[in-house]
């Protein structure tokens, strides 16, 4: 399973995220070299949800550290962001 990049609108900006599919059936969301979190599709509801952090196997990557002083957007995985990421993942796999 190969990693791929997606772009999502975030506020007035656009953010590039790296998506890493896992054998566990979820997708790690990588931002600036750290794991921002993970998303998966709820097959019954046909909807996307955030994977609880304790279920995410980090592997070789560190968890993303929020840094409000850094010169980048502080991306948060809220419900809207998770949905947009899911739509982009579907577009990558079915487009």
Buried (B, 14 or more C-beta within 10 A) or exposed (E): EEEBEBEBEBEEEEBEBBBBBBEEEBBBBBBBEBBBBBBBBEEEEEEBBBBEEEEBEEEEEEEBEEEEEEEEBEBEBEEEBBBBBBEBBEEEEEE
